[in-house]
Amino acid sequence: MSTTEHGTRTSSRQDSVLPELRELWWETGVRARAEASLFAVFSELPRLVWAAIVVSWRADRLRTSVVAVTTVGAGVMSAFGLLAAQRVLVELFAGGPTADKVIAALPALIALAAVTALRASMTAAMGYAQNGLTPKVDREVERRLFEMTTAVRLEAFDADAFADDMERATRGSTSTTDLVQASMNLLAGLAGVLAVAIAVVVIHPLLLLALLVATVPNGWASLRAGHLRYRTYAAGSVRRRRMWLLHRLMAERDSAPELRSYGLRGFLLDQYDRVMGVETDIQLALARRVTTTTTVGAMIGGIATAVVYVLLGLLLIDGQIPLAAAATCVIAVQSAQRSLAVVTFQTDRIYTEGQHFRDYTGFMTRAADYLPPPAAPAADAPDQLREIVVDDVRLRYPDRETAAVDGVSLRIQAGQTVAFVGENGSGKSTLATMIALLRTPTGGTIRFNGRPAADWDNDALRARIAVVTQEYHNWPFTAATNIAIGDITTVPERARIETAAARAVAHDMITDLPYGYETLLDRTFAGGQDLSGGQWQRITAARGFLRDADLLIMDEPSSALDPRAEDALFQAIRDRQGRGITILITHRLANVRHADRIYVLHHGRLVETGTHDQLMAAGGRYADLFTLQAAGYRTTPATSPLPRQPTASG
Ligand SMILES: Nc1ncnc2c1ncn2[C@@H]1O[C@H](COP(=O)(O)OP(=O)(O)OP(=O)(O)O)[C@@H](O)[C@H]1O
């Protein structure tokens, strides 16, 4: 079936709910807010404007003060301007020779020119201060977000919907500048409206009511349109994430080879059509509703303005107001309409951006629950890690029925090299991440030199631990910095970096690169290079060796290494024996033979413990796995000691 046919097929059932469009918990809350009444919008406004002022104040006090003063000043000048204009008209419409009328109007004319110039300079100063505020507010908010996302415990990333929550918070952080700007423009618009209202009331109170009638419908329409747009945004967060994912899968280098070798083009384009079908439909429905709402609002607004002018004419004919006052009133109506248009537009903006801003502040509050507890007063770090005791430790991931690590107890002492072995998913990495203080156990305790982790200064304790994880990250930095990440203070210490690289069999490979240690390891940059999987693994192993930590955890450090590199790496690991603690996780059991102790995990439980010889003699799970693996290296086929895993074909 062609792509177009796929598209047609899916567009005919656009309303069907695709499996990936699952509604998440936070969307329910967002929808409730998005469905708030107009009354709720207005009642929310003062709080949002206040929040904007607080953010702005924190970012730059001087510029915030300038904006506040010029906003009020410009409003006052508007009122004076109108009153001066009325004075000019009164003098010009009075009886007598024209020259006398002009001379009489001259003081008011000079006053009008002065307040107009003053108002213009205040508006210019306000604009200048606002432009300077934008980058400061951006920085203030974004930095706080990054401070939070880099501080939360790893568990946060396991929690359902945390990624969505964070995506929306990122959007919210960029909304803050808009919120601040809109709040200031709103206050400026309100000052303008207030000035006109005061001037109009002086002329005739009834005109104030007419003014409101002329502007409220447009205001309602623009508020409603903003409200609809937000609802659509809220409902589309999961879909947008999916689109982003598809974009990456179809347009990026990493997925390009598999996409072609497995012929995934049609499949992915079909996925795209499905998601976009739903998206397009929703956007079209939104456009229809927004257009209807704004058109109706504009029509009612137009009728209301006509009513205002008719009313003015009637008052004039009736002799209720003089001609000069009526003329001033026309100017006032137009000025008020301009200011009120600003007010309603900015109200809409504040409401819309305010929702995103609340996503940001809400995320910051929720994410704070994942911050590590503050260090105990006077908490310190041990001089050297002498002993690690894992006592009945368990960890269950959110949304998982069973514990990944279930009641594990063990003791590791200084100088020991221990190994965690077991089948895939048996809990080895989870146990190691708890010992590395990256995750907190949901039960039991881990003690370092006899004290629970919570009683130590965790940052200082972590500095004594080096971890090479299975899911290492290829940082877009130079080869030298990629290794220095293991102890970022060593960036300028080339000798240490090179020693660590040599231990991880990475030195020669790095010097062969076009710029040696200064080669940028990311092809997206000019002159950047990419490495093979095994070469990256050597770099990450070097990262682990750099700190010469009291505790080194190596989780599958050799899965991509060639036999020679693997042998050299394990030799370097063995060199630590008797000095520091090393925890080794590997499926290549030949490499754990030298370990002082081997812990065998199965379904999260510790099922066997001992040295290689003890475990082989016991003839249990370890012996089975080892014998099976060893059989693969024999030249003559051996009978498998393990029952084979059932296959799909039986
Ligand atoms: N972030 C996570 N969220 C939910 N479940 C997880 C998470 N990480 C691991 N698990 C689950 O916990 C169990 C133990 O995983 P773990 O990675 O500790 O196993 P492992 O023994 O290291 O496996 P492998 O040999 O494949 O590396 C598995 O069932 C896995 O699916």
The ligand as an SDF file (V2000), in Angstrom:
LIG
                    3D

 31 33  0  0  0  0  0  0  0  0999 V2000
   14.0520    2.7300   34.9270 N   0  0  0  0  0  0  0  0  0  0  0  0
   13.3560    1.6040   35.0590 C   0  0  0  0  0  0  0  0  0  0  0  0
   12.0150    1.6470   35.2120 N   0  0  0  0  0  0  0  0  0  0  0  0
   11.3070    0.5120   35.3620 C   0  0  0  0  0  0  0  0  0  0  0  0
   11.8340   -0.7110   35.3740 N   0  0  0  0  0  0  0  0  0  0  0  0
   13.1600   -0.8100   35.2180 C   0  0  0  0  0  0  0  0  0  0  0  0
   13.9870    0.3290   35.0400 C   0  0  0  0  0  0  0  0  0  0  0  0
   15.2660   -0.0790   34.9290 N   0  0  0  0  0  0  0  0  0  0  0  0
   15.2450   -1.4200   35.0270 C   0  0  0  0  0  0  0  0  0  0  0  0
   13.9840   -1.8680   35.1880 N   0  0  0  0  0  0  0  0  0  0  0  0
   13.5590   -3.2630   35.3850 C   0  0  0  0  0  0  0  0  0  0  0  0
   14.1860   -3.7340   36.5520 O   0  0  0  0  0  0  0  0  0  0  0  0
   14.6210   -5.0820   36.3720 C   0  0  0  0  0  0  0  0  0  0  0  0
   16.1120   -5.1730   36.6770 C   0  0  0  0  0  0  0  0  0  0  0  0
   16.8010   -4.3900   35.7070 O   0  0  0  0  0  0  0  0  0  0  0  0
   18.3790   -4.2260   35.7440 P   0  0  0  0  0  0  0  0  0  0  0  0
   18.7320   -3.2520   34.6870 O   0  0  0  0  0  0  0  0  0  0  0  0
   18.7910   -3.9500   37.1310 O   0  0  0  0  0  0  0  0  0  0  0  0
   18.8280   -5.6910   35.3280 O   0  0  0  0  0  0  0  0  0  0  0  0
   20.2790   -6.2360   34.9480 P   0  0  0  0  0  0  0  0  0  0  0  0
   20.4590   -7.4630   35.7520 O   0  0  0  0  0  0  0  0  0  0  0  0
   21.2940   -5.1740   35.0790 O   0  0  0  0  0  0  0  0  0  0  0  0
   20.0300   -6.6120   33.4120 O   0  0  0  0  0  0  0  0  0  0  0  0
   21.0610   -6.6670   32.1800 P   0  0  0  0  0  0  0  0  0  0  0  0
   21.9330   -7.8660   32.3760 O   0  0  0  0  0  0  0  0  0  0  0  0
   20.1650   -6.8340   31.0140 O   0  0  0  0  0  0  0  0  0  0  0  0
   21.8110   -5.3870   32.1680 O   0  0  0  0  0  0  0  0  0  0  0  0
   14.2470   -5.4540   34.9500 C   0  0  0  0  0  0  0  0  0  0  0  0
   13.0380   -6.1940   34.9980 O   0  0  0  0  0  0  0  0  0  0  0  0
   14.0310   -4.1400   34.2590 C   0  0  0  0  0  0  0  0  0  0  0  0
   13.0300   -4.2660   33.2660 O   0  0  0  0  0  0  0  0  0  0  0  0
  1  2  1  0
  2  3  1  0
  2  7  2  0
  3  4  2  0
  4  5  1  0
  5  6  2  0
  6  7  1  0
  6 10  1  0
  7  8  1  0
  8  9  2  0
  9 10  1  0
 10 11  1  0
 11 12  1  0
 11 30  1  0
 12 13  1  0
 13 14  1  0
 13 28  1  0
 14 15  1  0
 15 16  1  0
 16 17  2  0
 16 18  1  0
 16 19  1  0
 19 20  1  0
 20 21  2  0
 20 22  1  0
 20 23  1  0
 23 24  1  0
 24 25  2  0
 24 26  1  0
 24 27  1  0
 28 29  1  0
 28 30  1  0
 30 31  1  0
M  END
$$$$
